[in-house]
């Protein structure tokens, strides 16, 4: 599965002549030009579409996921996470281009799109079953990647930091998410547009302070990350050691879990953007992968490697909290704690939208309210579940969800290449 995800990213990168990497500057510029699209078809601005997508991806993966990758795969896992992200930019770009190109309107006049729609409208009737396969697995996968893992991480970090019982955390989280879901996509996008930039700036600021205070040690940390990626990491202290394969496996898996490139989730949000240009929205979308992994995950990973806490045997959000507490005394642990709570909350909200649209594709409007109720009810259970089991469940469901999407991306790649060529020729 990881080979297929990386292979698809490489194929699309080559077909686009590495345009996503070359156009990073232009991608950042487009993010903040949302107002010029106000007269276009769609429900939310390109900026808020990106924030909704980012609110789903910037979550547990950026704090607990990175820590888990390093705890299991050693420092070298960061290198493979970066590689997966650069290739994933092309994948995320292609997903958004196809989502806007093949989107539809539902009974209420709102735009809907994503893999199930570009499979149905782009590949034709013979492939329609693949759209149903994606929607089925996406509607279930959300309960792993977007629900139980987020709830568990919040309850775990609140218990370890403040001794708050995990069930209480889960119940409070369920109530807060329920209030946001009542308002639908516009409410979700509004919350995401405010919370995501706020929490990202605070978390990144703390990370930058750590890097500045330890600037002389950064070259050595980067050297360790690169060499460990190709040599493995020996057992030291509480760290069990890791092979090259472990670094690659956990680095790529946790990287994909974090930025979701190839899963087919983000294009569901980008399909609702106010735009008449699939390519411009694709350029905005690909920046989600860059911001999520190359910037935010790197901050977490470098803090963990610089602190040396990954040798202690700790894992998950606890490892990130230990690293920040050591590198930024008195406030570091609390920044990770509250950052994780906000990150996980917005992920819970955004992924409910993805699941909702998948259920709508399968069963129609009548299924949305029951899905929202079930989504909220599962949150407290997620807060009490076994960590290893839910990570395994999430990875398995992610793979099942990604497979039909990756097949569609490969089959529809000529459309992506043609639209891109036409756009830049203008």
C-alpha positions in Angstrom: 0.0 0.0 0.0 2.8 2.4 0.9 4.6 1.5 -2.3 1.4 2.3 -4.3 0.9 5.6 -2.6 4.5 6.7 -3.1 4.5 5.3 -6.7 1.3 7.3 -7.6 2.9 10.4 -6.1 6.1 9.8 -8.1 4.2 9.1 -11.4 2.1 12.3 -11.0 5.2 14.3 -10.0 7.0 13.2 -13.2 3.9 13.8 -15.3 3.6 17.3 -14.0 7.4 17.8 -14.3 7.6 18.4 -10.6 5.3 21.5 -11.0 3.9 21.4 -7.4 7.4 21.7 -5.9 8.4 24.5 -8.4 5.1 26.4 -7.8 5.3 26.5 -3.9 5.6 30.3 -3.9 2.6 30.7 -6.3 0.6 28.3 -4.2 1.2 30.4 -1.1 0.1 33.6 -3.0 -3.1 32.0 -4.2 -4.2 31.0 -0.7 -4.7 34.6 0.2 -6.5 35.7 -3.0 -9.8 34.1 -2.0 -11.9 37.3 -2.3 -11.5 37.5 -6.0 -13.5 34.2 -6.2 -16.5 35.5 -4.2 -18.6 35.7 -7.4 -17.8 32.1 -8.4 -19.8 28.9 -7.9 -19.2 27.3 -4.5 -20.1 27.6 -0.8 -16.8 28.5 0.8 -13.7 30.6 -0.2 -10.6 28.8 -1.5 -8.9 29.8 1.8 -11.6 28.3 4.0 -11.6 25.1 1.8 -7.8 24.8 2.5 -8.4 25.5 6.2 -11.2 22.9 6.3 -8.8 20.4 4.7 -6.0 21.5 7.0 -8.2 21.2 10.0 -8.6 17.5 9.1 -4.9 16.9 8.5 -3.4 19.1 11.2 -4.3 16.9 14.1 -3.0 14.0 16.1 -0.7 13.1 13.2 1.4 16.2 13.7 2.0 15.6 17.4 1.3 12.0 18.3 1.9 10.6 14.8 5.3 12.1 14.3 6.3 11.0 17.8 5.0 7.5 17.1 7.0 7.3 13.8 10.3 8.3 15.6 9.6 6.1 18.6 9.2 3.0 16.3 11.4 3.9 13.3 14.1 6.1 14.8 15.1 9.6 13.7 15.4 8.4 10.1 11.5 8.2 10.0 11.5 12.0 9.5 13.4 11.7 6.2 10.9 9.3 4.7 8.1 11.5 6.0 9.6 14.4 4.1 9.9 12.4 0.9 6.3 11.2 1.1 5.2 14.8 1.6 7.0 16.2 -1.5 5.6 13.4 -3.7 2.2 13.8 -1.9 2.0 17.4 -3.1 1.4 16.2 -6.6 -1.2 13.7 -5.4 -3.1 16.3 -3.4 -2.9 18.7 -6.4 -4.4 16.0 -8.7 -7.1 15.2 -6.2 -8.3 18.8 -5.9 -8.2 19.4 -9.7 -10.4 16.4 -10.3 -12.7 17.3 -7.4 -13.5 20.7 -8.9 -13.6 19.5 -12.5 -16.2 16.7 -11.8 -18.2 18.2 -8.9 -22.0 18.2 -8.8 -24.8 20.0 -6.9 -26.9 18.3 -4.3 -30.7 18.8 -3.7 -30.0 21.9 -1.6 -27.8 23.5 -4.3 -24.5 22.9 -2.5 -21.5 21.7 -4.4 -20.4 18.1 -3.6 -17.3 16.3 -5.0 -14.4 14.0 -4.2 -13.2 10.6 -5.4 -16.7 9.1 -5.6 -17.8 11.9 -8.0 -14.7 12.0 -10.2 -14.8 8.2 -10.5 -18.5 8.3 -11.5 -18.3 11.4 -13.8 -14.8 10.9 -15.1 -14.5 7.2 -15.5 -18.1 6.4 -16.5 -20.7 3.8 -15.6 -18.3 0.8 -15.8 -16.3 2.3 -12.9 -19.2 3.6 -10.9 -18.9 0.7 -8.4 -15.4 1.9 -7.5 -16.9 5.2 -6.3 -19.3 3.3 -4.0 -16.3 1.3 -2.7 -14.5 4.5 -1.9 -17.5 6.1 -0.2 -18.2 3.0 1.8 -14.6 2.7 3.2 -14.3 6.5 3.7 -17.5 6.6 5.8 -16.0 3.9 8.0 -12.4 5.1 7.9 -13.4 8.4 9.4 -14.2 6.7 12.7 -10.6 5.7 12.9 -8.4 8.5 11.6 -10.9 11.3 12.2 -12.7 10.2 15.4 -11.4 7.6 17.8 -7.7 8.4 17.5 -8.4 12.1 17.9 -10.6 11.5 21.0 -8.0 9.1 22.5 -5.1 11.5 22.0 -7.0 14.4 23.7 -8.1 12.3 26.7 -4.6 10.7 27.0 -2.8 14.1 27.1 -5.4 15.6 29.5 -5.0 12.7 31.8 -1.2 12.7 31.8 -1.1 16.5 32.2 -4.0 17.3 34.5 -5.3 13.9 35.8 -8.7 14.5 34.1 -10.5 11.1 33.7 -10.6 10.0 30.0 -14.3 9.5 30.0 -14.9 13.1 31.1 -12.7 14.4 28.3 -14.5 12.3 25.7 -18.0 13.5 26.9 -17.0 17.2 26.8 -15.4 16.7 23.3 -18.6 15.0 22.0 -20.8 17.9 23.2 -18.5 20.6 21.6 -18.3 18.7 18.3 -22.1 18.2 18.2 -22.7 21.9 18.5 -20.5 22.7 15.5 -22.0 19.9 13.3 -25.5 21.4 13.6 -24.4 24.2 11.2 -23.1 22.0 8.4 -20.2 22.9 6.0 -20.4 26.7 6.4 -20.2 26.3 10.2 -17.3 23.8 9.9 -15.4 26.1 7.4 -16.0 29.1 9.6 -14.6 27.4 12.7 -11.7 25.9 10.8 -10.9 29.3 9.2 -10.5 30.9 12.7 -9.0 28.0 14.8 -6.5 26.5 12.3 -4.4 29.7 11.7 -4.6 30.6 15.4 -3.4 27.2 16.7 -0.9 26.7 14.0 0.8 30.1 14.7 1.1 29.4 18.4 2.4 25.9 17.9 4.9 27.0 15.2 6.0 29.9 17.3 6.9 27.6 20.2 8.7 25.3 17.8 10.7 28.1 16.1 11.8 29.3 19.6 13.1 25.8 20.4 15.0 25.7 17.1 16.5 29.1 17.6 17.6 28.3 21.1 19.3 25.2 19.8 20.4 26.4 16.4 23.9 25.1 16.7 22.6 21.5 17.3 20.3 21.5 14.2 22.9 20.4 11.6 23.8 17.4 13.8 20.1 16.6 14.2 19.5 16.8 10.4 22.6 14.6 9.8 21.2 12.0 12.3 17.8 12.0 10.5 19.4 11.5 7.0 22.0 8.8 8.1 19.4 6.9 10.2 17.1 6.7 7.2 19.7 4.6 5.4 21.5 2.8 8.2 18.8 2.3 10.9 19.1 3.3 14.5 20.8 1.2 17.2 19.1 0.4 20.5 20.0 3.1 23.1 18.4 3.7 26.5 14.7 2.9 26.4 14.7 2.9 22.6 14.4 -0.6 21.1 16.4 0.2 17.9 15.0 0.4 14.4 16.0 -1.0 11.0 16.0 1.0 7.7 12.7 -0.7 6.8 11.1 0.4 10.1 12.2 4.0 9.5 10.7 3.9 6.0 7.5 2.1 7.0 6.6 4.2 10.0 7.9 7.4 8.4 5.7 7.0 5.3 2.7 5.6 7.1 2.6 8.4 9.7 3.4 11.0 7.1 0.4 9.9 5.0 -1.7 9.7 8.2 -0.8 13.3 8.9 -1.1 14.9 5.4 -3.7 12.4 3.9 -2.2 12.7 0.4 -3.7 9.9 -1.6 -6.5 9.0 0.8 -9.1 11.1 -1.1 -10.4 13.0 1.9 -9.2 16.5 1.2 -10.8 16.8 -2.3 -14.2 16.5 -0.6 -13.6 19.9 1.1 -12.0 21.5 -2.0 -15.0 20.6 -4.1 -17.0 23.1 -2.2 -14.6 26.0 -2.9 -15.7 29.2 -4.7 -13.7 28.8 -7.9 -14.1 28.2 -11.6 -10.5 26.9 -12.0 -9.7 23.3 -11.0 -6.0 24.1 -11.4 -5.9 27.1 -9.2 -7.7 25.2 -6.4 -5.3 22.3 -7.0 -2.4 24.8 -6.3 -4.1 25.9 -3.1 -4.8 22.3 -2.1 -1.2 21.1 -2.5 0.0 23.7 0.0 -1.9 21.7 2.6 0.6 18.9 2.4 3.5 21.3 2.5 2.2 23.2 5.5 1.2 20.0 7.3 4.3 17.9 6.9 7.2 20.0 5.7 6.5 22.8 8.2 4.4 21.5 11.2 5.5 17.9 11.4 9.2 19.0 11.0 8.9 21.3 14.0 7.6 18.4 16.2 10.2 15.9 14.8 13.2 18.2 15.2 12.1 19.1 18.8 11.9 15.4 19.6 15.3 14.5 18.0 17.0 17.6 19.5 15.7 16.7 23.0 16.8 13.0 22.7 13.6 12.0 24.5 12.8 9.4 21.8 15.5 7.3 23.5 13.4 7.2 26.7 10.9 4.7 25.4 8.0 7.1 25.5 5.7 7.3 22.4 2.7 9.2 21.0 1.6 12.6 22.4 3.4 11.9 25.7 6.7 11.8 23.8 6.0 15.2 22.1 5.0 16.7 25.4 8.2 15.4 27.1 10.3 16.9 24.3 8.7 20.3 24.4 8.8 20.4 28.2 12.6 19.7 28.1 13.4 22.1 25.3 11.0 24.9 26.5 10.6 24.6 30.3 7.4 25.6 32.1 5.3 26.2 29.0 6.4 23.6 26.4 4.2 20.8 27.8 1.2 23.0 27.9 1.6 24.2 24.4 1.7 20.6 23.2 -1.3 19.8 25.4 -3.5 22.6 24.2 -2.2 22.4 20.6 -3.2 18.8 20.5 -6.7 19.5 21.9 -7.4 22.2 19.3 -5.8 20.2 16.5 -7.8 17.1 17.4 -11.1 19.1 17.8 -10.9 20.6 14.3 -10.0 17.2 12.9 -13.1 15.6 14.5 -15.2 18.3 13.0 -13.7 18.2 9.5 -13.7 14.5 9.2 -17.3 14.3 10.2 -18.0 16.4 7.0 -16.0 13.9 4.9 -17.9 10.9 6.3 -21.2 12.7 5.9 -20.6 13.4 2.2 -19.6 9.7 1.7 -22.7 8.5 3.4 -24.8 11.0 1.4 -23.3 9.5 -1.8 -24.3 6.0 -0.7 -27.7 6.6 1.0 -28.8 10.1 0.2 -29.9 13.1 2.4 -31.9 10.9 4.9 -28.7 9.3 6.2 -26.9 12.6 7.3 -28.6 13.2 10.6 -28.2 9.6 11.8 -24.5 9.7 10.8 -23.9 12.9 12.8 -25.5 11.4 15.9 -23.4 8.2 15.5 -20.3 10.3 15.0 -20.8 12.2 18.3 -21.7 9.1 20.2 -18.5 7.3 19.2 -16.2 10.0 20.6 -16.4 9.0 24.3 -15.7 5.4 23.3 -12.7 6.4 21.3 -11.3 8.2 24.4 -11.2 4.9 26.3 -10.0 2.5 23.6 -6.6 0.8 23.3 -4.0 2.9 21.5 -2.3 0.2 19.5 -5.6 -1.3 18.3 -7.0 2.0 17.0 -3.7 3.0 15.2 -3.8 -0.4 13.5 -7.5 0.0 12.7 -7.0 3.5 11.3 -4.0 2.4 9.1 -6.0 -0.5 7.7 -9.1 1.5 6.9 -6.9 4.3 5.4 -5.4 1.7 3.0 -8.8 0.4 2.0 -10.1 3.9 1.4 -7.0 5.0 -0.5 -7.0 2.1 -3.0 -10.0 3.1 -5.2 -8.8 6.7 -5.1 -5.3 5.9 -6.3 -6.7 3.8 -9.1 -8.9 6.7 -10.2 -6.0 9.2 -10.0 -3.8 7.0 -12.2 -6.6 6.4 -14.8 -7.6 10.1 -14.8 -4.0 11.5 -14.8 -4.3 12.5 -18.5 -7.1 14.8 -17.5 -5.0 16.4 -14.8 -2.0 16.8 -17.1 -4.2 18.3 -19.9 -6.0 20.8 -17.6 -2.6 21.8 -16.1 -1.0 22.4 -19.5 -4.0 24.5 -20.7 -4.0 26.6 -17.5 -0.3 27.5 -17.7 -0.4 28.0 -21.4 -2.8 30.9 -20.7 
